[in-house]
Amino acid sequence: MNIRDIKTKAKSVLVNRSNIIVVFIFISVVTTIINYISETLGVMIPFLSLLVSIIMLPFSHGNIVTALKAVNEQGDEISVEHEGLAGLKRFKELFFTYFLQTAFLMVIMLLICLVLFLIAKLVIDESVFNNLGMLFSQAGIYTNDVTAYLQDPAFIQAAASISGIVVLGLTVMVVVGVMYTLIFALTPYVLEKNKIYGVKAMSYSAHLMKGYKGTLFVLYLSYLGWYILTIVITAVVQAFLPIPLVIEILMSALSVYLFSAELQTSVAVLFEEINLENNNV
């Protein structure tokens, strides 16, 4: 099944199904509000935002349940009370798999940072790090004048010296992050459909994605225009209504309406096709 067929199927199951869109919007808006509150309070309470983010990992599983039911012609059964709160009601069942998938990525990123730091220590003169250390220790001098900080000759020299490593590091992290996302993208669907958990669910997702990573990447990319449009509309509204929480809620709801509900359903369509093909082999 090509990208056009996948998107056509996704659109067809969402037509005249306002209850499905409502569930997607509910999950997106609630997640946005909770994250906003935790980030705001996190300024006063260290690590609160991180803790809330970890606890909230399974909450979006309702999107997976909703998308799979929609694709399997069970759209009439979908409601906020059931699918919308699925992640919360099944927290104990779902949390470990979601946490594991996120934790593995964080460990990989930390290892990449460690390797890049060791490389930097080997190829960059020690004086550069000494200058950076002095700049950070004197950061209070530039508290009200960031421009002066950026124009400091010591900062400019240090930035020029480490720019290559920084660019390399960012490139590697982006590539690894994208590949990781593609390989394990179907983990929540495997968890829901096949009732496989933890590392086994991730392993099965990797197995299913063999030969389909390019397809999924192009599918994600096909919605890039809608994502940019959402940002533009939100920016325009923000100019007239500069209230952060309202803007974030608007963006979360608008993104669902314009593209993310269809994208989530499209991935479910792709999963069902791959899973069926794998079962028939």
N, C-alpha and C positions, 0 to 999 in steps of 0.2 A: 504493500500500500504506500503510495507516494504522499508527499506533504499536502498536496491539494485535496486528495481523497480523505486524509485524516482530518483536515480542517472542515471539510464539507460535512463529514459525519458528526463532528463535534457541534457544528452550528445547527444541524438538523435536530439533535436531541435537546438543544437549549431553546429552540423556537417555542414561543408561547408557554414557557415554563418559568414564570416569575418566581415561583417558590424556590427553584434551584438558585437563581440569582440572589434572592434574599438571604439564603444560607451562606453563600460565598461572601456577600457584603457583611453579614453579621460577624463572621469569623474574622474578616479583615479589619473591621472597625474596632471590635473588642480587643484584638491583638494590638492594634495601634494605640488605643487609649491606655491599656495596661503598660505597654512599653514606654509611652510618654510619661506617665506618672512615675514609673520606676526610675527613669533617667533623671527626672526632675528631683526626686527625693535622693537619688544616688549622689548628688552633689554634697548632701549633708551626711549620708550614710554610705561609707565606702563599700564597694562590691555588691550593693543592693541591686543595681541594674543587671549585673552579671548573673546574680542568683535568680532574679525574676526571669531572665532570658532562658536560663536552663530549665526552670520549672515550666515555662510556657512552651517548651519544645513540642510536646505531643498535641497541643491545643489545635494546631492547624490540620490535624489528621482528619477532621471533619470534612475538609476539602477533598481528601482522597476518597472517603466513603461516598460523598456526594457525587463526585465525578464518575466513580465506578457504577453506582446505581443508575445514574443518568444514561451512561453508555449501554447498560444492560436492561434498558427500558423499564426501569423501576422509578422513574421520575416522580410519579404521583405519590410515592411513599416518603419523599424527602421533606423534612421539616426542620426548623430551628431547634425544636425541643429534642429531636433525636440526633440527626446528623450534625447540626450546628454545635451541639454539646458533646459529641462523640469523644473528642480528645480529652475532655474533662471527666466524663463518666468512666472512660476506660484508661485513665491515667496510669494505673498500676501495671496494666497489660502492655501499654505502648511505650512508656518512658525509657526503659533500658535500651531499646533498639534505636530510638531517636538520639538518645544521649551518646550511645556508642558511635553512631555515624558522625555526629558533630565532634566528639572527642578525638577520633582518629584524624580528622582533618586538622584540628588544632595542633595535635602532636606533630603531624607532618610539617605544618607551617613553622612551628617552633624549631624543628630540626633544620629546616632550610635556613632560617634566620641564624642559627648557631653556626652552620657551615659557612655562610656568607660572612659572618663576623670573624671567623677564624681566617678565612681568605683575606679579608680586609686587614687583619693584623699582620699578615705575612707580606702583603704587597704595598701597604700604605705606611709611610714614615710615621714613627712614633710621635713626632712633634705635632702632627695633625691632630691626633687624639688629645694631646696635652692642651693644644689651643682650644679645641672644642670644650674640654673640661673647664678651662678658665672662663670661656664664654658663658657656659651654663651656670657657673658659680657667680657670675656677675650679672645674671639675667635681670635682677631687680633694678639695675641701672636703667634698663630700657623698657620698664613696665609700661610707661605711657608713650613710648616712642619706638614702635616696632620697626619703622623705616630706618632709624639709626642703627638698630641691631642688625638689620639685613645689609646695611652699607658698611658695617665694620670690616676693615681689611682682613682681619683674622678669620671672620666668618666666611667671607668671599673665598679666601684661599682654601679653607677647610672644605667648603661646599664643592669647590672645583675638584679637589682631590678625591672626594668620596662619591662624586656624582656617578661615575661609571659603575661602582659597586651597587649603588642605590638603584640605578636603572636596571642592572642585571637582576638584582634581587626582586624588584617589582615584577619584571617580566617572568621570571621563574615562578613566582608565587601565583601570578594570574594564570599561567599555563597549567600549573599543577592543580589550582583550584577549579578551573574549567573541566579538566580531565576527570578529577575526582567527582565533581557534580554529575557529569555525564555517566560515568561508570556506575555510580550508586543511586542514580535518579529514581530508579524503579523500586528501591528498597521499601518505601511506605506502601506501594501497591502490592508488593509480594507479601508484606506483613498482613495487609487486609485480606487479600484474595486467597493466599495459600496458607495463611496462619503459620508462617515461618518467622522466627524471631532472631534478634541479635546478629552475630557474625554470619550465621547461616542465611539470613535474609539478605545481607549485603553481598555475600558470595553468590547467591542466586541472581541478584540484580546484575552483578558483573557478568555472570554467565549469559543472561538474556541480552545484555547490551553488546555482546560481541557482534560486530558487523553493523550495529545500529547507532553507534555514537554520532556519526556524521549526520544521520537522519534527525536525531534529536537536537543536535546543535543547530541545524538549519531551521528546524521547527521553532526553537527559541528565537533565533535571529529574525524569523519572519514577523515577529511581533514587536521588533525594536521600534518601528515607526510609531506604533500606538503608545509605547512607553514614553517616547520623546514628546508626543502630543499631550500626554497626561501631564508631563512636567511643565510644558509651555502653558497649558490652561491653568494649572495650579499657580504658576508664577504670576500670571495676569491677575488672578483672583487675589493673590497675596498682596499685590500692589494696592488694592482697594480695601482689603480686609486682613491687616497684618496681625492675625491672632494664630500663633503656632499650632495649638491643638486643633483648632478648626480647620486649618490648612491641611494638616496631616490626615485628619478624618476624611476631608474632601478628596484628597489624593488617593487614599485607600479605597474609598467607595467608587470613585471615578475609574480607577484602574481595573476594578472588578467588572464594572459595566462595559468598559471599552474593550478590554482584551484578556484580563487574567482568568476570568471564568472559562472563557473559550480555550485558553492555553492549557489550563488544568485539565479540562475535559479532553483536549487533543492528546495530551500525554497519556490519559487513561485509555483512549482509543488505541494508541500505539502499543501500550502495555498489553491490552487484550489480544491484539494481533500477534505480537511476539510470543506471548504466553501460549496462545493456541497453537501457533506454529511449532513451538518447542515441545508441546505435549503430543503432537502428531508425529514427531520424528521417531 
